[in-house]
Amino acid sequence: MKRTQSVSVMTLGRLALVAGLALSGCRGDAAEGQPALSDTPSSAAPPAATGTSPERMAGTARNFLAALSPEQREAAVFAFDADAERTGWSNLPASIVTRSGVRLGDLTDEQRRRLHHLLRASTSSQGYQKVAGVIRLDEVLHEEASAAVESGEDRIPERLLESWTSANYWIAVFGQPGDPAWGWLVNGHHMAASFTVVDDRIAFTPLFLGAEPHEIERGLEAGWRVLANEGERGWRLLQALSAEQRAVAVLGGEIPFDVLAGPGRKGSLSEFSGIQASSLNEVQRTLMWELVEEFAGNADHAAADAQLEKIRADGLEALHFAWIGPTDDQMARYYYRVHGPSVLIEYIVEEGVGGNAANHVHSIMRDPGNDYGEDWLGKHYEEHHER
């Protein structure tokens, strides 16, 4: 879809979208002929679910599914053991990788409101703002890339322009919400959030979040970042290291093309590298722990606290910090990771495809032993991913 608005009109459109997102989710391009529920005011929606974190998540998931048409539910609901779909996420555009589930752009406003209820029940306030913001940024990327094409640039294929839109996110539910084991996944370009409930425990990894632009550069939204602290916290830790410590933490070689443990590469980092936390002083260890908390804190508080306690139980000295890239230029491309028995965090500044070459970031958090709740379920999952 081509855009012909002036820059000022585009900026106003962005602001309107941000306001709409806060109230009812991304508008997208819902198809006509949806159930009459689409005209129901939000005040008529079922009351918010209460109880423990798993109970709230299950209640809001049931409310979301209840709002879908029979055809939509058939597309959205899978058996819990549908492993190919449950582990089949990607951060690539929709024109490259096909997703399973019901598409955000095909939902009505009321269905989107209920989806956002589910998102908020599954994440912390910071995690919700990041997830919703990543979806929103696809619309910004579409506008900026479309303007570039209209100005004569030919480096962006038409199929990518069509993929970059907030409408292209898919939601899938596995099992019946409230069962002893069930889960759900929301996946599209630059975001995959996987949640698995096993009895009273919630696994929230893998969680992939990316952003392009990393920082909006023009208009009334100039300076806005969705992933505001991930890069900053890694950079502060690097700068706190002594020259001798950097010699251990900074790895040789070229900056990777992407995060190394991305979709379909769950076990690609089996060895630790970089500087071990036992070699850090108290201030440096605090900076490392704040970085871990930034990523774990995207989940609902109960799930985040449980994951952080698991990492502590391994012993903080088991954590390793590694860096690849320049150490004196925060605007350059670089990569870092924090790796321990129960956590793998990766962050990378990517080559941009829609604008500034260093204004594009990817991040991921994994639990090497319990992604998708596999440890609790006593089952090893092989990730399925189309490239």
The 8 nearest C-alpha neighbors of each residue, nearest first, counted from 0:
[[1, 161, 2, 160, 145, 157, 141, 164],
 [2, 0, 145, 3, 149, 160, 146, 142],
 [1, 3, 4, 145, 0, 142, 146, 149],
 [4, 2, 5, 1, 146, 149, 145, 9],
 [5, 3, 8, 2, 9, 6, 7, 146],
 [4, 6, 8, 7, 9, 3, 10, 2],
 [5, 7, 9, 8, 10, 4, 218, 11],
 [8, 6, 10, 9, 5, 11, 218, 4],
 [7, 9, 11, 5, 10, 6, 4, 12],
 [8, 10, 12, 6, 7, 11, 4, 5],
 [11, 9, 13, 7, 12, 8, 218, 6],
 [10, 12, 8, 14, 13, 9, 15, 7],
 [13, 11, 9, 15, 10, 14, 8, 16],
 [14, 12, 16, 10, 11, 15, 17, 9],
 [13, 15, 17, 11, 16, 12, 18, 10],
 [14, 16, 12, 18, 13, 17, 19, 11],
 [15, 17, 19, 13, 14, 18, 20, 12],
 [16, 18, 20, 14, 19, 15, 13, 21],
 [19, 17, 15, 21, 16, 20, 14, 22],
 [20, 18, 16, 22, 17, 21, 23, 15],
 [21, 19, 24, 25, 17, 22, 18, 23],
 [20, 22, 18, 19, 23, 24, 17, 25],
 [23, 21, 19, 20, 24, 18, 112, 17],
 [22, 24, 112, 20, 19, 21, 111, 108],
 [25, 23, 20, 111, 112, 26, 22, 21],
 [24, 26, 20, 27, 165, 19, 23, 135],
 [25, 27, 24, 28, 108, 104, 19, 20],
 [28, 26, 104, 166, 25, 29, 165, 103],
 [27, 29, 104, 30, 105, 26, 166, 106],
 [30, 28, 105, 104, 106, 107, 27, 31],
 [29, 31, 105, 28, 32, 33, 106, 104],
 [32, 30, 33, 29, 105, 107, 34, 28],
 [31, 33, 30, 34, 35, 29, 37, 107],
 [32, 34, 31, 35, 30, 37, 107, 68],
 [35, 33, 36, 37, 32, 68, 67, 107],
 [36, 34, 37, 38, 33, 39, 32, 107],
 [35, 37, 39, 34, 38, 109, 66, 33],
 [38, 36, 107, 109, 35, 39, 108, 34],
 [39, 37, 36, 35, 40, 109, 108, 107],
 [38, 40, 36, 37, 41, 43, 109, 35],
 [41, 39, 42, 43, 38, 44, 109, 37],
 [40, 42, 43, 44, 39, 109, 112, 23],
 [43, 41, 40, 44, 39, 45, 46, 109],
 [44, 42, 41, 40, 39, 45, 46, 109],
 [45, 43, 41, 42, 46, 40, 39, 109],
 [44, 46, 47, 43, 62, 42, 48, 41],
 [47, 45, 48, 44, 43, 42, 49, 62],
 [46, 48, 49, 45, 59, 116, 58, 55],
 [47, 49, 55, 58, 59, 46, 50, 54],
 [50, 48, 55, 47, 54, 51, 58, 52],
 [49, 51, 54, 55, 52, 48, 53, 58],
 [52, 50, 54, 53, 55, 49, 199, 56],
 [51, 53, 55, 54, 56, 50, 301, 120],
 [54, 52, 56, 55, 51, 199, 57, 196],
 [55, 53, 51, 57, 52, 56, 50, 58],
 [56, 54, 48, 58, 52, 49, 57, 53],
 [55, 57, 53, 120, 59, 54, 58, 121],
 [58, 56, 176, 60, 54, 177, 55, 59],
 [59, 57, 55, 48, 61, 60, 56, 54],
 [58, 60, 62, 117, 56, 61, 57, 48],
 [61, 59, 57, 63, 62, 58, 117, 56],
 [62, 60, 64, 58, 63, 59, 65, 57],
 [63, 61, 59, 65, 60, 64, 58, 66],
 [62, 64, 113, 60, 66, 61, 65, 114],
 [63, 65, 61, 67, 66, 62, 60, 72],
 [66, 64, 62, 63, 67, 61, 68, 72],
 [65, 67, 64, 63, 110, 62, 68, 36],
 [68, 66, 64, 65, 71, 72, 69, 63],
 [67, 69, 71, 70, 72, 34, 66, 33],
 [70, 68, 72, 71, 73, 67, 74, 65],
 [71, 69, 73, 68, 72, 74, 67, 75],
 [70, 72, 68, 74, 73, 69, 67, 75],
 [73, 71, 75, 69, 74, 70, 76, 67],
 [72, 74, 70, 71, 75, 76, 69, 77],
 [75, 73, 71, 100, 72, 101, 76, 70],
 [74, 76, 100, 171, 72, 101, 73, 172],
 [77, 75, 172, 72, 73, 171, 173, 74],
 [78, 76, 173, 172, 174, 79, 81, 75],
 [77, 79, 174, 173, 81, 80, 76, 175],
 [78, 80, 174, 173, 81, 181, 77, 182],
 [79, 81, 82, 78, 173, 174, 85, 77],
 [82, 80, 78, 79, 83, 84, 85, 77],
 [81, 83, 85, 80, 84, 86, 380, 79],
 [84, 82, 87, 383, 86, 85, 81, 382],
 [83, 85, 87, 82, 86, 81, 99, 383],
 [84, 86, 82, 83, 87, 81, 184, 173],
 [85, 87, 382, 84, 83, 383, 88, 82],
 [88, 86, 383, 84, 384, 83, 85, 382],
 [89, 87, 86, 186, 262, 384, 191, 90],
 [88, 90, 91, 262, 384, 87, 191, 187],
 [91, 89, 189, 188, 190, 187, 92, 191],
 [90, 92, 188, 89, 96, 95, 93, 189],
 [93, 91, 188, 94, 95, 162, 96, 90],
 [92, 94, 96, 95, 162, 97, 91, 167],
 [93, 95, 92, 162, 96, 158, 159, 97],
 [94, 96, 93, 92, 91, 97, 386, 385],
 [97, 95, 93, 94, 385, 91, 98, 92],
 [96, 98, 93, 95, 99, 94, 385, 92],
 [99, 97, 96, 169, 100, 88, 93, 186],
 [100, 98, 84, 169, 171, 97, 101, 75],
 [101, 99, 75, 171, 170, 74, 169, 102],
 [100, 102, 75, 169, 170, 74, 71, 171],
 [103, 101, 169, 105, 104, 168, 167, 100],
 [102, 104, 166, 168, 105, 106, 169, 167],
 [103, 105, 166, 27, 28, 29, 102, 106],
 [106, 104, 29, 102, 103, 30, 28, 107],
 [107, 105, 29, 103, 104, 110, 111, 108],
 [108, 106, 37, 110, 109, 29, 111, 105],
 [107, 109, 111, 110, 37, 112, 23, 106],
 [110, 108, 112, 37, 111, 107, 113, 41],
 [109, 111, 107, 113, 112, 108, 106, 66],
 [112, 110, 114, 108, 113, 109, 24, 115],
 [113, 111, 23, 109, 115, 114, 110, 24],
 [112, 114, 116, 63, 110, 111, 115, 109],
 [115, 113, 111, 117, 116, 112, 63, 110],
 [114, 116, 118, 112, 117, 113, 119, 111],
 [117, 115, 113, 119, 114, 118, 120, 59],
 [118, 116, 59, 114, 120, 115, 119, 60],
 [117, 119, 115, 121, 120, 116, 122, 114],
 [118, 120, 116, 122, 121, 117, 127, 115],
 [121, 119, 117, 56, 118, 122, 55, 116],
 [122, 120, 118, 119, 299, 56, 117, 298],
 [123, 121, 299, 298, 126, 119, 127, 120],
 [122, 124, 299, 126, 298, 125, 297, 127],
 [123, 125, 127, 126, 128, 122, 119, 297],
 [126, 124, 128, 123, 127, 297, 129, 296],
 [297, 127, 125, 123, 129, 122, 124, 128],
 [126, 128, 124, 130, 129, 125, 122, 119],
 [127, 129, 125, 131, 126, 130, 132, 124],
 [130, 128, 132, 126, 127, 131, 225, 133],
 [131, 129, 127, 133, 132, 128, 126, 134],
 [130, 132, 128, 134, 133, 129, 127, 135],
 [131, 133, 135, 129, 134, 130, 225, 128],
 [132, 134, 136, 130, 135, 131, 129, 210],
 [135, 133, 131, 165, 132, 136, 137, 130],
 [134, 136, 132, 133, 137, 138, 165, 131],
 [137, 135, 139, 133, 138, 134, 140, 132],
 [136, 138, 164, 140, 163, 139, 165, 135],
 [137, 139, 164, 141, 136, 140, 165, 135],
 [140, 138, 136, 142, 141, 137, 143, 135],
 [141, 139, 137, 143, 138, 142, 144, 136],
 [140, 142, 138, 144, 163, 139, 143, 145],
 [141, 143, 139, 145, 140, 144, 146, 138],
 [144, 142, 146, 140, 145, 141, 139, 147],
 [143, 145, 147, 353, 141, 146, 142, 140],
 [146, 144, 148, 142, 147, 143, 141, 149],
 [145, 147, 149, 143, 144, 148, 142, 150],
 [146, 148, 144, 150, 145, 149, 152, 143],
 [149, 147, 152, 145, 151, 150, 146, 153],
 [148, 150, 146, 151, 147, 145, 152, 3],
 [151, 149, 147, 148, 152, 146, 145, 153],
 [150, 152, 148, 149, 153, 147, 146, 154],
 [153, 151, 148, 147, 154, 150, 149, 155],
 [152, 154, 155, 148, 151, 156, 147, 149],
 [153, 155, 152, 156, 148, 352, 147, 353],
 [156, 154, 153, 157, 159, 148, 144, 160],
 [157, 155, 158, 159, 154, 160, 153, 161],
 [156, 158, 160, 159, 161, 155, 162, 0],
 [157, 159, 161, 156, 160, 94, 162, 155],
 [160, 158, 162, 161, 157, 156, 163, 94],
 [161, 159, 157, 163, 162, 158, 141, 156],
 [160, 162, 158, 159, 163, 0, 157, 164],
 [163, 161, 159, 93, 160, 92, 94, 164],
 [164, 162, 137, 141, 160, 161, 159, 138],
 [163, 165, 138, 137, 166, 162, 167, 141],
 [164, 166, 134, 137, 167, 138, 135, 27],
 [165, 167, 104, 27, 103, 164, 168, 28],
 [168, 166, 165, 164, 187, 103, 104, 102],
 [167, 169, 187, 103, 186, 102, 166, 185],
 [168, 170, 102, 101, 100, 186, 185, 103],
 [169, 171, 185, 100, 101, 184, 75, 102],
 [170, 172, 100, 75, 184, 183, 76, 185],
 [173, 171, 183, 76, 182, 75, 77, 184],
 [174, 172, 79, 77, 182, 78, 181, 183],
 [173, 175, 79, 181, 78, 77, 176, 172],
 [174, 176, 178, 181, 177, 173, 172, 79],
 [177, 175, 57, 178, 181, 61, 60, 174],
 [176, 178, 57, 175, 179, 54, 181, 58],
 [177, 179, 180, 176, 175, 181, 174, 198],
 [180, 178, 198, 197, 177, 181, 196, 199],
 [181, 179, 197, 178, 196, 198, 182, 174],
 [182, 180, 174, 196, 173, 176, 79, 195],
 [183, 181, 195, 173, 194, 196, 172, 174],
 [182, 184, 172, 194, 171, 173, 193, 195],
 [185, 183, 193, 171, 192, 170, 186, 194],
 [184, 186, 170, 192, 169, 191, 171, 193],
 [187, 185, 191, 169, 168, 190, 88, 184],
 [186, 188, 168, 190, 167, 90, 189, 169],
 [187, 189, 90, 92, 91, 190, 93, 186],
 [190, 188, 209, 90, 208, 187, 210, 133],
 [191, 189, 208, 207, 187, 186, 188, 90],
 [190, 192, 186, 207, 185, 206, 193, 88],
 [193, 191, 206, 185, 184, 207, 186, 190],
 [192, 194, 184, 203, 204, 205, 183, 206],
 [195, 193, 203, 182, 183, 202, 184, 192],
 [194, 196, 182, 202, 201, 371, 372, 181],
 [197, 195, 201, 181, 180, 200, 182, 198],
 [196, 198, 180, 200, 179, 199, 201, 195],
 [197, 199, 179, 200, 196, 180, 178, 53],
 [200, 198, 197, 53, 201, 196, 52, 51],
 [201, 199, 197, 196, 198, 202, 53, 302],
 [202, 200, 196, 302, 195, 203, 197, 194],
 [201, 203, 195, 372, 194, 204, 371, 196],
 [204, 202, 194, 193, 205, 201, 195, 298],
 [205, 203, 206, 365, 370, 202, 193, 371],
 [204, 206, 365, 364, 370, 193, 203, 207],
 [207, 205, 192, 204, 364, 363, 191, 193],
 [206, 208, 363, 191, 190, 362, 205, 192],
 [209, 207, 190, 362, 189, 361, 363, 206],
 [210, 208, 361, 189, 360, 362, 190, 207],
 [211, 209, 213, 360, 212, 359, 133, 189],
 [212, 210, 359, 213, 358, 140, 136, 360],
 [211, 213, 214, 358, 359, 210, 215, 140],
 [212, 214, 211, 358, 210, 359, 224, 360],
 [213, 215, 224, 212, 223, 222, 216, 358],
 [216, 214, 221, 222, 223, 212, 217, 220],
 [215, 217, 221, 214, 222, 218, 220, 223],
 [218, 216, 221, 215, 220, 219, 222, 10],
 [217, 219, 220, 221, 10, 216, 7, 6],
 [218, 220, 221, 10, 217, 14, 11, 222],
 [219, 221, 218, 223, 222, 215, 217, 216],
 [222, 220, 216, 217, 215, 218, 219, 223],
 [221, 223, 215, 214, 216, 220, 224, 217],
 [224, 222, 215, 214, 221, 220, 225, 216],
 [225, 223, 214, 227, 226, 213, 222, 215],
 [224, 226, 129, 227, 132, 133, 223, 213],
 [227, 225, 224, 228, 229, 129, 210, 213],
 [226, 228, 224, 225, 229, 230, 231, 223],
 [229, 227, 231, 230, 232, 226, 293, 233],
 [230, 228, 231, 232, 226, 227, 233, 293],
 [229, 231, 233, 232, 228, 234, 346, 227],
 [232, 230, 228, 234, 233, 229, 235, 227],
 [233, 231, 235, 234, 230, 290, 229, 228],
 [232, 234, 236, 230, 231, 235, 237, 229],
 [233, 235, 231, 237, 232, 236, 230, 238],
 [236, 234, 238, 232, 237, 233, 231, 239],
 [235, 237, 239, 233, 234, 238, 286, 232],
 [236, 238, 234, 239, 235, 240, 233, 245],
 [237, 239, 235, 236, 240, 234, 326, 241],
 [240, 238, 236, 237, 235, 283, 241, 282],
 [241, 239, 238, 237, 244, 245, 242, 236],
 [240, 242, 244, 243, 245, 239, 238, 246],
 [241, 243, 245, 244, 246, 240, 247, 239],
 [244, 242, 246, 241, 245, 247, 240, 248],
 [243, 245, 241, 246, 247, 242, 240, 248],
 [246, 244, 248, 242, 247, 243, 249, 240],
 [245, 247, 243, 244, 248, 249, 242, 250],
 [248, 246, 245, 244, 274, 273, 249, 243],
 [247, 249, 273, 274, 321, 245, 246, 322],
 [250, 248, 322, 245, 323, 247, 246, 321],
 [251, 249, 323, 322, 248, 321, 252, 273],
 [250, 252, 249, 323, 253, 324, 254, 322],
 [253, 251, 254, 250, 323, 324, 255, 249],
 [252, 254, 255, 251, 323, 324, 256, 250],
 [253, 255, 323, 324, 333, 334, 256, 252],
 [256, 254, 257, 253, 258, 259, 334, 347],
 [255, 257, 254, 258, 349, 259, 350, 347],
 [258, 256, 255, 259, 347, 349, 361, 261],
 [259, 257, 261, 260, 345, 347, 346, 255],
 [258, 260, 261, 257, 267, 264, 268, 255],
 [261, 259, 264, 265, 267, 258, 268, 262],
 [260, 262, 264, 259, 258, 263, 265, 363],
 [263, 261, 264, 89, 384, 88, 260, 265],
 [262, 264, 382, 384, 383, 265, 261, 260],
 [265, 263, 260, 267, 261, 262, 266, 259],
 [264, 266, 260, 267, 263, 382, 261, 262],
 [267, 265, 268, 264, 269, 260, 367, 263],
 [266, 268, 264, 260, 265, 269, 259, 261],
 [269, 267, 266, 270, 260, 259, 271, 265],
 [268, 270, 267, 266, 271, 367, 265, 340],
 [271, 269, 268, 272, 338, 267, 339, 266],
 [270, 272, 338, 319, 269, 273, 339, 268],
 [273, 271, 321, 319, 270, 274, 320, 248],
 [272, 274, 248, 321, 320, 247, 319, 275],
 [273, 275, 248, 320, 319, 247, 321, 276],
 [274, 276, 319, 277, 278, 318, 316, 320],
 [275, 277, 316, 279, 278, 318, 319, 284],
 [276, 278, 316, 275, 279, 317, 315, 280],
 [279, 277, 276, 275, 280, 274, 244, 316],
 [280, 278, 276, 277, 283, 284, 281, 275],
 [281, 279, 283, 282, 284, 278, 277, 276],
 [280, 282, 284, 283, 285, 279, 286, 276],
 [283, 281, 285, 284, 280, 286, 279, 239],
 [282, 284, 286, 280, 285, 281, 279, 287],
 [283, 285, 287, 281, 286, 282, 279, 280],
 [286, 284, 288, 282, 283, 287, 289, 281],
 [285, 287, 283, 289, 284, 288, 236, 290],
 [288, 286, 284, 290, 285, 289, 283, 236],
 [287, 289, 291, 285, 290, 286, 292, 284],
 [290, 288, 292, 286, 291, 287, 285, 293],
 [289, 291, 293, 287, 288, 292, 232, 286],
 [292, 290, 288, 293, 289, 294, 295, 287],
 [291, 293, 289, 295, 290, 296, 294, 288],
 [294, 292, 290, 296, 291, 295, 289, 229],
 [293, 295, 296, 292, 291, 297, 364, 290],
 [296, 294, 292, 303, 297, 293, 291, 298],
 [295, 297, 293, 298, 294, 292, 303, 123],
 [126, 296, 298, 295, 123, 122, 294, 125],
 [299, 297, 122, 303, 123, 296, 302, 126],
 [300, 298, 122, 123, 302, 121, 301, 303],
 [299, 301, 303, 302, 304, 298, 123, 296],
 [302, 300, 304, 303, 299, 305, 52, 298],
 [301, 303, 305, 300, 299, 304, 201, 298],
 [302, 304, 300, 306, 298, 295, 305, 301],
 [305, 303, 307, 301, 306, 302, 300, 308],
 [306, 304, 308, 302, 303, 307, 301, 309],
 [305, 307, 309, 303, 308, 304, 302, 310],
 [306, 308, 310, 304, 309, 305, 303, 311],
 [309, 307, 311, 305, 310, 306, 312, 304],
 [308, 310, 312, 306, 307, 311, 305, 313],
 [309, 311, 307, 313, 308, 312, 341, 306],
 [312, 310, 308, 314, 313, 309, 315, 307],
 [313, 311, 309, 314, 310, 308, 315, 307],
 [312, 314, 310, 311, 309, 315, 317, 340],
 [315, 313, 311, 312, 316, 317, 310, 318],
 [314, 316, 317, 318, 311, 276, 313, 310],
 [315, 317, 277, 276, 314, 318, 275, 319],
 [316, 318, 315, 314, 339, 276, 319, 275],
 [319, 317, 339, 276, 316, 338, 315, 275],
 [318, 320, 275, 338, 274, 337, 273, 276],
 [321, 319, 337, 273, 274, 336, 248, 275],
 [320, 322, 273, 248, 336, 335, 249, 272],
 [323, 321, 335, 249, 334, 248, 250, 324],
 [324, 322, 334, 250, 249, 254, 333, 335],
 [323, 325, 333, 254, 334, 326, 322, 332],
 [326, 324, 327, 328, 333, 331, 323, 332],
 [325, 327, 328, 324, 237, 329, 238, 234],
 [328, 326, 325, 329, 238, 331, 330, 324],
 [329, 327, 330, 331, 326, 325, 332, 333],
 [328, 330, 331, 327, 234, 326, 332, 325],
 [331, 329, 328, 357, 332, 358, 333, 348],
 [332, 330, 329, 328, 357, 333, 325, 348],
 [331, 333, 348, 357, 349, 324, 330, 334],
 [332, 334, 324, 348, 347, 323, 331, 254],
 [335, 333, 347, 323, 346, 322, 324, 254],
 [336, 334, 322, 321, 346, 345, 323, 347],
 [335, 337, 345, 344, 321, 320, 338, 346],
 [338, 336, 320, 344, 319, 343, 318, 321],
 [337, 339, 343, 319, 318, 342, 336, 344],
 [338, 340, 318, 342, 341, 317, 343, 319],
 [339, 341, 342, 367, 313, 338, 317, 368],
 [342, 340, 366, 339, 310, 367, 368, 309],
 [343, 341, 366, 339, 365, 338, 340, 367],
 [342, 344, 338, 365, 364, 337, 366, 339],
 [345, 343, 364, 337, 336, 363, 338, 342],
 [344, 346, 336, 363, 362, 335, 258, 343],
 [347, 345, 362, 335, 334, 361, 336, 258],
 [346, 348, 334, 361, 360, 333, 349, 258],
 [347, 349, 360, 332, 333, 359, 357, 334],
 [350, 348, 359, 360, 347, 351, 357, 332],
 [349, 351, 356, 357, 359, 352, 348, 358],
 [350, 352, 356, 359, 353, 354, 355, 349],
 [353, 351, 354, 350, 356, 155, 355, 359],
 [352, 354, 144, 351, 140, 143, 355, 211],
 [353, 355, 351, 352, 356, 358, 144, 212],
 [356, 354, 358, 357, 351, 353, 359, 352],
 [355, 357, 351, 350, 358, 354, 359, 352],
 [358, 356, 355, 359, 350, 332, 351, 349],
 [359, 357, 213, 355, 212, 356, 351, 211],
 [358, 360, 211, 349, 213, 351, 212, 357],
 [361, 359, 348, 349, 210, 209, 347, 213],
 [360, 362, 209, 347, 346, 208, 210, 348],
 [363, 361, 346, 208, 345, 207, 209, 347],
 [362, 364, 207, 345, 206, 344, 208, 365],
 [363, 365, 344, 206, 343, 205, 204, 207],
 [366, 364, 205, 343, 204, 342, 367, 370],
 [365, 367, 342, 341, 369, 370, 368, 343],
 [368, 366, 341, 369, 365, 342, 370, 340],
 [369, 367, 366, 374, 370, 341, 373, 340],
 [368, 370, 374, 372, 373, 366, 367, 371],
 [369, 371, 204, 366, 372, 205, 373, 365],
 [370, 372, 373, 195, 369, 204, 202, 194],
 [373, 371, 369, 370, 202, 375, 374, 195],
 [372, 374, 376, 369, 378, 371, 375, 379],
 [373, 375, 369, 377, 376, 372, 368, 378],
 [376, 374, 373, 372, 377, 197, 369, 378],
 [377, 375, 373, 378, 374, 372, 197, 180],
 [378, 376, 374, 375, 373, 379, 372, 369],
 [377, 379, 373, 376, 380, 374, 375, 372],
 [378, 380, 373, 381, 377, 374, 376, 369],
 [381, 379, 382, 378, 373, 82, 86, 371],
 [380, 382, 383, 379, 86, 265, 263, 82],
 [383, 381, 263, 86, 380, 87, 384, 265],
 [384, 382, 87, 83, 86, 263, 381, 385],
 [383, 385, 87, 263, 262, 386, 88, 382],
 [386, 384, 96, 383, 87, 89, 97, 263],
 [385, 384, 96, 95, 91, 89, 263, 262]]
